Amino acid sequence: MLAAAALVVTPFVPAASASAEDTGGVLAWGLTYYIMGPPPEASEGLSAVSMGSLDAIGLKAGQVLVWGDNNFGQTEVPEAAMSGVSAVSAGWAHELALKNGGVLAWGNNWYGQAEVPADAKSGVVAISTSELHNLALKEGGRVVSWGLRTDVPAAAMSGVTAVSAGGDHSLALKNGGVIAWGGDSFGQADVPADAKSGVTAISAGHQHSLALKDGRVIAWGRDDNHQAEVPDTVQSDVVAIDAGWTFNLALKSNGDVVAWGSNDQMEGDPLGNGICGPLLAVSAGDRYSVVLKADPTAPC
């Protein structure tokens, strides 16, 4: 299966990330068929984490760490990504990193998603992937797309402040309103009126979408696992959101995590997997999640 990877604590960061002052270690739960880890070096000092389809990527003092499946060489971090990286995002067996305003990509290249276009090699301020296409946000708010999808609507050619790549659709945030394009089989690209103003964060899942507004979550699109039904627990005090394949994670202001949607691999039950706050960052994939905790050994 494919997966939806991370978004956001701050508008310009594509993975659900801790601040530069807050670092922690990785905790993980859910389907473990491909992901066996995290590795020992991910137990502390990470400032960002992103869950892909078959692997996870983390950022530690500017160095990229990748663990999980390696059928496409995605865990073999290139030399350029061993220092100076400021953001990371994991896709369907390929990885993205942002360094000095340029995108680095490696791993699965079925649709050219690991071939960085010239337009994304400088002046980039944010990156996002979750499956088979990538988005880069340029200075000035212009969106660049490559891989399975290359289209960008006119509305996303300027003024955009955040991006999120989903399954076959994309989200952008502009002047507090969500812009969506691409696949729309389940209404995932049909932005509800409530998400057209006042939004501070976005996250695109496989075939559903999330937005954060005034500390509450808005959801739309595919709902076969109730992933587009917002529970009462995320109607206030939410500071970060991430849409996975068929489930979601939300980070509360007190560091608690809330999950809803599918639960066939207990992906919707963090506490049942021994995961409790206070957390720094959350990222949902295909029935598998990774989070950052200042002290991952602290008991619940």
N, C-alpha and C positions, 0 to 999 in steps of 0.2 A: 504494500500500500504506500501511498504518498503521505506526506505530512504537512502540517502548517506550523511554521516556526514563529518566532517571537516578535512581539512588539511590547509596549514601550513604557518607560517611566517618564522620560522627557521627550518633547516633540521631535527632536532631531536624532534620536537613537533608535535603530531598527530592532535591536534585541532588548528584552526587558532587563534593564541594566541598573546596577547600583551606581551611586555617585562615585566620583574619584576618591572621596574620603572613606567610603564604605566598601570594604572588600570582605569576601567570605569564601566558604568552601561549598562544594556542590553536594546536594542530595538529589536522589533520583528515585522514581517509582513507575510502575506500569509494566507494559509488555517488554520482556527482556530477551526476545528471540535474537535480535541483532545487537543490542546494547548490553555489554557487560562492563560495568565500570561504575562510577568514574575512576580514573587512575589516581594514584597517590598524590601526584603533583597538583591535582584539582581540589585538594582538601583544604586549601587556604589561599588567600591572596587574589582571588578572582574578582574582577569588577564588572564583568558581563558574561552572560551565558545565553545560548540559543539552541533549541532542540530542533533537529531536522527530522528526516524520515528514517534514516538508518544509522544516524550518528549525531553527536552533539559537539558544539564548538564553544570554547570559553576564551576569555581574554585575561591574561595575567601579566601585569606590569608591561603592557605593550606587546607581549608575546602570545601567539595563538596556540591553543591546545585543541586537538580534535581526538575524539575516541568513539569507538563503535565499529560498524562494518567498514571494510576497506576494499570492496570489490572494484571500486572506481578510483582507487588511490586517494580517496578524500581525507584519510587520516595522515597522509604524508605531507606535512606542512612545508611549503616552499620556504627557502631561505629568506625571501623578502618579507615573509610574515612572522619572522622570529623576533622582530623588534619594531617599535615605533607604530604599532597598530592602535587605532582609536575606537574601532567598532567592528563587530562581527555579526554574521547571519548565516544560518545553516539551511540548505535546501534539500532537494531529493538527491542525496548522495553527492552534492557539490557544496562548496563553501565560498563565502564572500568575506573579505576583510577590507577595511578602509585604512589607508596609510598615506599621510601627507596629501590628502585630497584626491588620491587615486584609488581605484578599486583593484583588488587582487582577487582572482578566482581560480579554483582548481577542482578536480574531481570529475563527476559525470558530465559529459558534453554532448548528449544526444541531440540537443537543439541549439548548440552553440552557447549555452549558458555559462560555460567556463572560458569563453573567448571575450575578453573585455573590449567593448568598442572604444574607439579613440575619444569619443565624447565623455566617457566615464573614467578617463585616466588622469583627469585634473579637475579641480574646482568642485569636487563632490563633498557634500556635508552629511549625507545619510545614505544608508543602503538597506535593502530588504529583499529577502527571498524566503520561500517556504516550500516550493515544489520545483517547477521546471522553467520559471522565468524570474528575472531579476529586475529590481527598480533601483535607480540611483537618483538622488536629489542634488541638483546643482546649486551653487551659489546663485541667488536671485530667484530661486524657487521653481526651476524648470526640471521636469521629470524625464529621465531616460529609461527605456525599457529594452531588454534583450533576452534571447532564449526563445521559449515557446511562444511568448507574446512580445511583439515589438511596438504595438500601437500605443499612442499617447494622445488623449483628446486635447483640443485647443485650450480648454479650461485649466489643464495641468501643465501648461507651458510657461507659467509664471506665477509667482506669489504663493507657491505651495510650501508648507512648513513641516510636513511629515508624510511618509509613504509607507504602504504595507502591501506586499505581494501575496496573494492567496493562491488557490488552486489554479483556476483559469480566469481569475478576475483580480483587479487591483483597486486599492483605495488610496486617496490622497486627501490631505487636510489643507484647506485654503480659507483664510479669513474666518476660521471657526466652523466652517461647513465642510461636510464630507462630499468628495467627488468619487464616483465609482464607475468603472468600465470593465468590459470583458464579458466572460461567461455569465449568463443570467438565468439559467435553467430553473433556479429555485428562488429567484428574486434577490439574490445576493448583491446585485449591482443596482437595485432599486432603493435609493436612499430614502428612508422615511423622513417626514417633515421635521420630526424632533431632532434629527441628526444634521440638519442644515444650518445650525447656528449654535454657538456656545460650546462646541466640542473641543476637547484638549488632547485626546489620544485616539488612535484607531488601530484595529487589528483585523486582518483578513484571514479567515479560515479556509478550509477546502472549498466549501460551497455555502458559507455563511459569513457574516460580518459583525464586528463589534465596534462601538464607539463609547467614549467616556465623556460624560457631561455633568458638571456640577457634582462630581463624586459618585455618580450613578452610571450603570451600564445600560446601553441601548443595544439590542441585537435584532438581526433580521437575516432572512435567507433560509437555507435548508434546516428543517426542524425534526428530522426523523429520530433523533436521539435527544430531543428537547434542548438542543444546544442554542436555539434561538428564543427560548423562554427564560426570561431573566428572573432569578430567584430573589426573594425579599432581602437576602443577606448581601446583595450587591446593589441595593438601591441607594446606598449612601456610604461615604467614607472610603471609596475606592480610589487608589492612586495609580494603579497600573493594570493593564488588561492584556491577555494573550489568547488568541483563538487557535485551537489545535485542529486536528482532522475532524473530529465529531464531538469535541468537548472544549471547555474553556477554563482558564484560570484567571482569577482576579486577586490582586494584592490590596489589602486594606491598609489604612493609615497606621494601624497598630502593628503591622507586620504579619497579620494572619493571612492565610490563603483560603480562597473559596473556589471550589470546582463544581461544574455542572455539565450535564450532557451524558455521553456514553460512559459506561462503567464496566464493560465486560472484562477488562484487565485490572480492575480496581483503580483505573486512572482518575475516576471521579471521587476518590476517597483518600485524600492526602493523610488525614489523621489515622485512618486504618492502616496506612503504610508507615506509620511512625513519623510523619512529616508535620511539624508544627512550627509556629512562628516564635520569635519575630524573624521574618524573612526579608531579604534585601531585593530579590528579583525572582521572577517566575517565567517559565517558558514551556509551552505545551506543544507536543508533536503528534504523532500517530499512536495514540493510546499509551504514550510515554511522556513523562515530564521531567524537567530538571529545574532546580531552584538554588538560590544562593542563601546561605545562612552564616552569620558572623562566626558562630561556633557550631559547626555541624554535629559535634559530639554531644551537645546539650540535650538532655532528655526532655520529653514532652511532660 
